[in-house]
Amino acid sequence: KNGAFPVASGRDILDRLGIIEKTEKKESLVFDSFSPEEQEIIHLLENEALHFDEIARRIRKDSKTLGSLLGLMEIKGVIQVNQEGNYTV
């Protein structure tokens, strides 16, 4: 209990460990620093929120690969999952 802190996302853990600055903003992210797959996902989500299955269908990735990509992107703070379970930038 001593030293415990609430965690709502993977980013909270990275913030707490000092890996990602809390003041970092999405606007400061350099698009070229993302893999081609991440860039494709960002491009898809720029205009609309999409469910996991729809993203998989559009980029033609298996669920294991897509799950890993989305998880890492969420930890990086690039994307989020809303209350309806849709991913957004």
Order of alpha helices (4+ residues) and beta strands (2+ residues): alpha-alpha-beta-alpha-alpha-beta-beta
